[in-house]
């Protein structure tokens, strides 16, 4: 019986490998390039501007750390008062982190508040006990070399800092170790071991605890990033003005360049980006 279908009829090709369709495995039909996409990844200017705030916040932390060292070196700030303020701010930050997180990290890690208190006590005991060693560790190195090493270590902290909010923490130890080494270098230029202890403690707060709180705020309260960036910039600028007007002006220009100039350049460079996406890309699982 003739049903109108010729003997050469071939069913429509499907993009599957588990079915024998009478064609080679590398066969594609004319619809293969229909899913071709060019320049799929684009950036929105104001989104990039907002995201650049994490870099500005880290720069502000470095500026505040340097200003605190200058204050102690000039005997304008007592290490005891700094330790009191540092302890109070750490307690406030700890409570704020716990409130924002809702105890989620504590449940996942299995740590209790008693464990946090023990870790804090161990850090304080070891830092205070090793302060005489930290104070004299680089005492024989020239001051110019110390300041040069400090600059490179703080730049390393800025370069290797983990600016993402995911769980990729490979670069965080490098960034933290660089900042701690910078604090040890500067501690040798302060008069007493208590100054050295205060310097290391402030470094831990600014470069270990404060970034974690910022990261949690960004994940749980995204709208807090813009006010937090403005607050960090203002505090760093006011602190630098009391030490050096030139340094304060330079930091303002750096912050403006990172916040506005670099995102504009990034958006402009997207016009020259030539990337294509299509059915040959690796499959992405959508949650």
C-alpha positions in Angstrom: 0.0 0.0 0.0 1.4 3.4 -1.0 1.1 5.8 2.0 2.9 8.7 0.2 6.2 8.1 2.0 9.2 7.3 -0.3 11.7 4.6 0.4 14.4 7.2 1.0 12.5 8.7 3.9 14.9 9.5 6.9 13.5 10.6 10.3 14.6 14.1 11.5 18.1 14.0 13.1 18.2 14.4 16.9 21.1 15.6 19.0 21.5 12.4 21.0 24.2 9.7 21.1 22.2 6.8 22.5 20.2 6.3 19.3 21.5 4.9 16.0 20.4 7.4 13.3 22.5 6.0 10.5 25.0 8.9 10.6 28.5 9.3 12.1 28.8 10.4 15.7 30.2 13.8 14.6 27.3 14.5 12.2 25.3 17.8 12.7 22.5 19.2 10.6 21.8 22.7 9.4 20.3 23.7 12.8 23.6 23.2 14.6 24.6 26.9 14.3 21.1 28.1 15.2 22.1 28.2 18.9 25.3 30.2 18.2 25.6 33.2 20.6 28.2 35.9 20.4 29.4 38.0 23.4 27.0 36.3 25.7 28.8 37.5 28.8 28.2 41.2 29.2 28.6 43.6 32.2 26.3 46.3 33.4 28.2 49.5 34.4 26.6 50.2 37.7 26.7 46.6 38.8 30.5 46.6 38.2 30.7 49.9 40.1 29.0 48.4 43.1 31.1 45.3 43.0 34.3 47.3 42.9 33.5 48.4 46.4 35.1 45.3 47.9 38.4 46.4 46.6 37.9 49.9 47.9 37.0 48.5 51.3 40.2 46.5 51.5 42.3 49.5 50.5 40.5 51.5 53.3 41.4 48.8 55.8 45.1 49.0 54.8 45.0 52.8 55.2 43.5 52.5 58.7 46.1 50.0 59.7 48.9 52.2 58.6 47.4 55.3 60.3 47.1 53.4 63.6 50.8 52.4 63.4 51.8 56.0 62.7 49.7 57.1 65.7 51.4 54.7 68.0 54.8 55.5 66.6 54.2 59.2 67.3 52.8 58.3 70.8 49.5 59.8 69.9 47.7 56.6 70.7 48.2 54.4 73.6 48.3 50.6 72.9 46.1 49.9 75.9 43.4 52.2 74.6 43.7 50.6 71.2 43.4 47.2 72.7 40.2 48.2 74.6 38.7 49.6 71.4 39.8 46.6 69.4 38.2 44.2 71.9 34.9 46.2 71.9 34.7 46.3 68.2 35.5 42.6 67.9 32.7 41.8 70.3 30.2 43.9 68.4 31.3 42.3 65.1 31.0 38.8 66.6 27.5 39.5 67.8 26.5 41.1 64.5 27.9 38.2 62.5 26.0 35.7 64.6 22.7 37.7 64.2 23.1 38.1 60.5 24.1 34.5 60.0 21.4 33.1 62.2 23.8 30.4 63.5 24.0 28.7 60.1 27.8 28.6 60.0 27.9 27.4 63.5 25.6 24.5 62.7 27.6 23.5 59.6 31.0 23.7 61.3 29.8 22.2 64.6 31.6 24.9 66.6 30.1 26.3 69.8 30.5 29.7 71.4 32.8 28.1 73.9 35.1 26.9 71.1 35.2 30.5 69.8 36.2 31.8 73.3 38.9 29.1 73.5 40.3 30.1 70.1 40.3 33.7 71.1 42.1 33.0 74.4 44.7 30.9 72.7 45.4 33.6 70.1 45.7 36.3 72.8 47.9 34.2 75.0 50.3 33.2 72.2 50.4 36.7 70.7 51.1 38.3 74.0 53.6 35.7 75.0 55.5 36.0 71.7 55.3 39.8 71.6 58.9 40.1 72.9 60.1 37.9 70.0 58.0 39.7 67.5 59.3 43.0 68.8 63.0 42.0 68.2 62.6 39.7 65.3 63.4 42.3 62.6 65.0 44.8 65.0 68.4 44.5 63.2 67.0 45.2 59.8 67.3 48.8 58.6 64.2 51.0 58.8 64.1 51.6 55.0 64.1 47.9 54.4 61.4 47.4 56.9 59.1 50.0 55.3 59.8 48.5 51.8 58.9 45.0 53.0 55.8 46.4 54.6 54.7 48.0 51.4 55.2 44.9 49.4 53.4 42.7 52.0 50.4 45.1 52.1 50.3 45.1 48.3 50.4 41.3 48.5 47.5 41.4 50.9 45.6 43.5 48.5 46.5 41.4 45.5 45.8 38.0 47.0 42.7 39.0 49.0 39.7 36.8 48.3 37.1 39.2 46.9 34.5 36.6 46.1 31.6 35.5 48.4 31.8 31.7 47.5 33.7 29.1 49.5 36.8 29.2 47.4 39.3 30.1 50.1 42.6 29.2 48.4 44.1 32.7 48.4 42.9 33.8 51.9 45.9 32.3 53.8 48.3 34.0 51.5 46.6 37.4 52.0 46.4 37.0 55.7 50.0 35.8 56.1 51.2 38.8 54.1 49.3 41.3 56.4 50.6 39.5 59.5 54.2 39.7 58.2 53.7 43.4 57.6 52.5 43.9 61.1 55.5 42.0 62.5 57.8 44.3 60.4 56.2 47.4 61.8 56.1 46.1 65.3 59.9 46.3 65.5 59.7 50.1 65.0 57.5 50.6 68.1 58.9 51.2 71.6 57.4 48.4 73.7 56.2 44.8 73.4 52.7 46.0 74.2 52.8 48.1 71.1 53.8 45.0 69.1 51.0 43.0 70.6 48.5 45.7 69.7 49.8 45.9 66.2 49.4 42.2 65.5 46.0 42.2 67.2 44.8 45.1 65.0 46.1 43.3 61.9 44.1 40.2 62.8 41.0 42.2 63.2 41.3 44.3 60.0 42.6 41.5 57.7 41.0 38.4 59.2 37.8 39.2 61.1 36.6 42.3 59.3 36.7 40.7 55.8 34.6 37.8 57.0 32.0 40.2 58.4 32.0 42.2 55.2 31.5 39.0 53.2 28.6 37.8 55.3 27.0 41.2 55.0 27.3 41.1 51.2 25.7 37.6 51.1 22.9 38.2 53.5 22.3 42.0 53.0 23.4 43.0 49.5 22.1 46.5 49.8 24.6 47.2 52.7 27.6 47.2 50.3 27.2 50.8 49.0 26.8 52.4 52.5 29.6 50.1 53.8 31.9 51.2 51.0 31.2 54.9 51.6 31.7 54.5 55.3 35.1 52.8 54.8 36.3 55.4 52.4 35.2 58.3 54.7 36.9 56.7 57.7 40.1 56.0 55.8 40.1 59.6 54.3 39.6 61.3 57.7 42.3 59.1 59.3 44.8 59.9 56.5 44.1 63.6 56.6 45.3 63.7 60.2 48.6 62.2 59.1 49.2 63.4 55.6 47.1 65.5 53.3 48.9 64.3 50.2 48.3 60.7 51.1 44.6 61.4 51.6 44.3 63.0 48.2 46.2 60.1 46.5 43.8 57.6 48.1 40.8 59.6 47.0 42.1 59.5 43.4 42.8 55.8 43.7 39.3 55.0 45.0 37.7 57.1 42.3 39.8 55.3 39.6 38.9 51.9 41.0 35.2 52.7 41.4 34.5 54.5 38.2 37.4 54.6 35.7 38.2 50.9 35.8 34.6 49.8 35.3 34.2 52.2 32.4 37.4 50.7 30.8 36.1 47.2 31.4 32.8 48.0 29.7 34.6 49.6 26.8 36.9 46.6 26.3 33.8 44.3 26.0 33.3 45.8 22.5 36.5 44.1 21.4 35.7 40.8 23.0 35.1 38.0 20.5 33.8 34.9 22.2 31.2 32.5 20.9 28.9 30.1 22.7 26.9 27.3 21.3 25.8 23.7 21.7 29.4 22.5 21.9 29.9 24.2 25.4 30.0 22.2 28.5 26.6 21.6 30.0 25.8 23.8 33.1 23.4 22.4 35.7 20.8 24.9 36.7 19.8 24.7 40.4 
